[in-house]
Amino acid sequence: MSEQELKALRLRIDSLDEKIQELISERARCAQDVARVKMQSLAEGEKPVFYRPEREAQVLKRVMERNQGPLSNEDMARLFREVMSSCLALEEPLKVAYLGPEGTFTQAATLKHFGQAVITRPMAAIDEVFREVTAGAVNFGVVPVENSTEGAVNHTLDSFLEHDLAICGEVELRIHHHLLIGETTKSDSISRVYSHAQSLAQCRKWLDAYYPNVERIAVASNAEAARRVKGEWNSAAIAGDMAASLYGLTKLQEKIEDRPDNSTRFLIIGNQEVPPSGDDKTSIIVSTRNKPGALHELLMPFHTNNIDLTRIETRPSRSGKWTYVFFIDFIGHQHDPLIKDVLEKINSDVVALKILGSYPKAVL
């Protein structure tokens, strides 16, 4: 390519950048107008709802459907995600609590779902995230609920038994674990590996193969593992990219998770009911009578109405010894006629039914 052709292409890029910037600014001004109209239409004492999960899911899906490349659908949607995040912040910056500390996969999931323009607050425990949302100190919370390798996160399920919050969304995050070391680490003298218990389990086979005699120490989070390694010469941490960047660690080995499809699902918790987006999930908690065939009777209405169940988990009930509750996720919105019929049939034959929420399926 000649210098003249290169110069012409750069001028074209500059021109396109200018147009893109003008359009983003126009979109931001439109977002401000939306906020103004919402405020003017409020009844006395009514609080405005700026963040609409179903609306954002619909916008991102249309972005992916329109995309013609060469960027992937996911990359294009992430760009729009950040534009939407910044525009929403002009209306009202969202406050979001997440299971911390900084550098955890939950923080990465929070930013993936809400974008960089939100105000994030790390919490030391899952229950603290629920309490912050319940108290109104934040708009939303983000907590892990299940991993494709290790299964359900029981602390999250149990917190739903104690708090009356709604699930407003979900986000799936591909989990890559790396073996990290610090500047002073002697890589040939590693005698201990720090990580969260779930991450140690997700890398069990790899550790057995390459570091069978190294002590495995479970800590509160992968970020805490990275922090400890920072000042030790004989240890390593298993953590992700955010923790590595935050604490300035080096990747001794990359992507050491045992399963290449290792992913974690996170839930967005809040206080608002989410209208249908057109592609939704619903989550419920059911307490059944202790009798033969109780689970079969519980699931029959789903089968009859051809409702797709995506997850069933069992947890001990707080009401009595050897009694249990079922956490059930399924496709559809609670306001869909078929779903309403299923919920009515279930409610007539169980001890208790709690609808945790209907929400858009993860887009990114």
N, C-alpha and C positions, 0 to 999 in steps of 0.2 A: 504494500500500500504506500502510495506516495505521500509526502508531507502535506501536499495540498488537499488530498482526499481526507487525511486525518484531521486537518484543521476544519474542513467543512463538516465532518461528523461531530466534532466537538462543539461547533457553533450550533448545530442542530440540537444537541443535548442541552446546551445552555438555554435555548429557546423553549424546549420542552419543560425543563425545570422551572422556568418562569411561569409557564401556563399551569403546571401542576401546583405551584405555590399559590397562584391566584385562586385556583379552584378550591384548594384546602382552606384558604382564608374565607372564601365565600361560604363554604360548608360550615365553618366555625361561626360565622355571623348568623347563619340560618339556625344553628343550634341555640344561639343566644335568643333569637326570636321565639323559638319553641319554649324556652324557659319563661320568657315574658308572658306568652299566651297562657301557659299553665298557671302561672301565678295570678293572672287576672281572672281566671275561671274558677279559682278555689272558693269554696264556701268558708265562712268565718270559722277559724279554728282548725281547718283542714290542712294537712301537711302535703306538700307536693311530692309526687313520685317521679323522679328524674330518670332513674335507671330502670329500663324495661327489658328483662332477660329475653322474653319472647321476641321482642322487636329486634334486638341485636342478633339473635340467632337467625332470624329471617334475613336480615341484611347480609350477614356473613355467608349464608348459603347461596344467596343470589350472586354475591361476588364470585364465589367458586364456580357457579353454573355459567357465568358470563366469561370466565377466564379463558383466553385463547392461547396462553403461553407467551413467551418461553418460560416465564416463571411458573412454578408449580401452583396448584390450587391452594395448598397450605401456605406457601410463601406469600401469595397475593392476599389471602385472608388475614395473615398476620400484619401486613402493612396497613390494611384497613382497620384492623383491631386497634392499632396505635393511634390512627387518625380519630377513630370513634372515642377512644379513651381520652385524648386531649380535648376533643370537643365537649364531651360530657363534663370534664373538669371545669369548663367555663360556666356550665349550669350549676353544678355543685360537686366539688371534689369528694369522691367516695372514700370512706374510711373502712378498711378491711382488716380484720384480725385473722391471724393464721398461726398454725402450730410452728413455733420457732425453735431455736433462735434463727438469726439471719443465716442464709446459706443453705437452708433445708430444701428438700424437694417440694415441700408444701409452699414455700415462698415462690419457687419457680412456677408452680401450678397457679398461684394467685396472680402473678404477673402475666402468665399466658392467658388467663381468662379475662382479667380486667384491664390489662395494659399497664404501661409504666406510669401513667398519670395519677394513679390512685395513691392514697395515703395508707401505708401498710403498718400494722402493729404486731410484732411477734409476741406470742404467748408461750408460757412454759409448759402448758399441758392442754390437752384437748378440751377438758372440762372448762378451762379458763376461756377458751374461744367461745364456747356456748354461753358462758356467763356474760362476757362482754357484749355479745349480740342481744341477749335477753335484757340487759340493763340499758340498752340503747346507746352505749358508748361508741359503738361502730355500726355501720350500715349492714355489713355482712361479715361472715366468717368463712374460712376455708379449712376443711379437715379431711384427712385421708379416710377412706372407708373400705377399700379392698385392694389387694395386690394380686396380679395374675399368677404369681408363683406361690405366695404364702397365705392367700386367702383374706378373710375379713379382719378388719381392725376393730377389735371388740370394744375398746374404750369409746370409739365413736358410736357404735350401736347402743351401748349402755347409756350414753349421754342423751340419746333421743328418748329414753325411758324417763329421764329426770327433767327434761326441759320441753316446753311447748314452743318449738320453733319449726319453721317450714323449710323444706328443701327448695331452693330457688334455681338451682342449676347444677351441672356437673362438668368436670374437666378431666380428661385422660392425659396422663403424662408418661411418655416413654422413659423408662428409668435405665440410665447407664451408670454403672458403678466403676470407679477407678481406684487403683491402689496408689495412694498419695504419700509423698515424703517431703520433709522440710529441708532447708539449706544445710542443717547440721546432721541430718540423718546419714548414717553409714549403711548403705543399701545392702551390704553383705553381712550385716550384723543385726538385722531386724529380729527381735525376740517377742514382740507383741503387736497386735493389730487391733485398733479401736474402730468401732462402728455401732450403729443402732442394731438392736437384736434382729430386726427384720432384714436389714442389709446383710448381716453376717449369714443369715439363713439363705438369702438369695444368691450368695457367693460360696456356699458350703463346698460344693464339688471342686471349684477352682482352688480354694484354700487347701482342701485335702490333697490336691495334686501337686501344688507348687510350694505351699508353706504348711506341711502337715504337723510340724512340731512347734509352730508359733502359737503363743497364747492369744486367744481371742477374747477381747474384753468388750462387753456391751455397755454402751453409754446412752445418754438421753437422746442424742440426735447425731446425725452424721456431721453436722457443723461443729458440735462439741468435740467429736473425734478429730476433726481437722485442727481445731484450736489446740488440743493437747499435743498433737504431733509437732506443732510449730516450735515447741521448746524442748523436744526430746531427740536424742541421737540414735536410739535403738528401737523406734516405733514407726508404724505406718498407719494410715487411716484408709478406710473404704468410704468414699463419698463421691458426690457428683461435681459437675463443672462449677456451679455457683460457690460451693465451699472451697474448691481449689483456688478459684479466683480471689475470694474474700480473704483467705489466709496466705496467699502467695505460695502455694505448694506445687510441687512438680509431679506429673503423672509418671510413676514408675511402670505401671501397666494400665492399659485402657480397656474398658468394656469387659470387665471380668465377671459379670453376672452369668449364672449358669444357663439361663434361658434367654435366647436372643430376642424374644418377644416380651421380655419383662416390662410390665406396665403397672401403674398405680392409678386408681380412680379416686378422685376427690369430689366432695360435695360442697356446694355453696349454700350456707344456711343464713336465713334472714327472718323477717317478720311479715313479708308480703306474699299474698297469693299471686301466682303467675298465670295469666290467661294462656289459652292454647297457642302454640306456635305452628302447629301442623305436623310436628315430628317430636313427640314428647314421651316422657316416661312418668310413671307414678310410683311412689314408694309408700308402703303401709306397714303398720305393726298390728299383728293379730294375736289375741290371747284366746286359746280354744279350751273347751271343756276336756277334762282328763278322761277320755273314753276311747275304746277301740274304734279305729277308722276315722278319728278326728281330722287328721291331715288329709286323708282322701276326700272327706266331705268338704273341707276347706278349699281344695283345689278344683273340685268338680265344676263350679261355675265358670272358672277360667277356661276349662276345656270346652264346656258347652258353648261359650261365646267366642271360642277361637282366639283367646287373648294370649299373646306371647309372654311367658314368664322369663325374665332375664336373670333373676337371682332369688334364692331362698336361703336364709340363715336362721339358725335357732340359738336363742340365748335363754339362760335361766330367768324365770320370772321373779320379780321382787315380792310377789304376793304369797308365795308358799314354797315349801320344799318339794323338789322333784316336779315342779310345774314349769312350763316353758312358754315363750312367746316366739312368734315367727316374724322375721323381717322379709318382706316380699317386694321385689321390683318387677314391674311389667310395662309393656309398651302401651301407650295411650294416655289420654288426659282424663282426669276425674270427671270432667263435664261432658265427655263423649257418651252418647246414649248407651253403647254396649258396656262401657266401664261403669256407668252409673247403675246399670242393671246388676252387674257382678257385685258391686259394693253393697247394694241393697240386700242381695241374697246372702252375702257373707255376714252382714251386720245382724241379720235375723237369727243367726245360728251360732254365734260365738259369744264369748264372755265380754270381749272388748275389741273395738276396731279404732285405730288411730291413723288418720291419713296424714302422712308426713309432708306430702306436697306433690304437685305435678309440675314438671319443669322441662325445658328443651333438652333433647339429647345432645351430648357433646358434639360440637361442630369441628373444633380443632383438636 
